[in-house]
Amino acid sequence: MVQDIRDIITDVSVTADVTLVTVYNLPNKTEIIAKLFEALAEEGVNVDMISLTPSQGLTQTVSFSASDETLTQTLTTVGKIKCSYPSVRMDVNTSNCKLTFKGEAMKTRCGVAASVFASLGENGVEVKLVTTSETKISCLVDEAQIATVYDVLEKVYGLTNC
């Protein structure tokens, strides 16, 4: 684990009530992904984390997160996409929380993601979705593990009020 992780990760936030949606068998065309996210926006669904699985020929898989409050709009929207592309299928997983680890030092430090995954994994917290930027790592985890998450945040990162 990175020895000075508390100096690298300077802020952690926790967002509750997050839904994970995975849409399978979308045609492997960027404009189809655009149509999906345009339709979600039109329904008032504020998409947060997005992960696109590398293409497997003619189809691709996209996962994204949104608030549990917009579940009905999300299901309706993906249902409309399915009407145009019948092979599309969807998995929905509600009641998650997003952990966001932030720090400017992440730009130049190696091993930060490894440290985050190790601290969560060693405590039995399973990560469902990950997105990153130069200064952020966001992980989606089951809300049922929130007590363990808070223990990890206090023990490893010295954070008590996330």
Summary of the structure (lengths in Angstrom):
residues: 162
radius of gyration: 17.2
end to end distance: 21.8
largest distance: 51.9
contacts: 479
relative contact order: 0.23
helix: 39%
strand: 36%
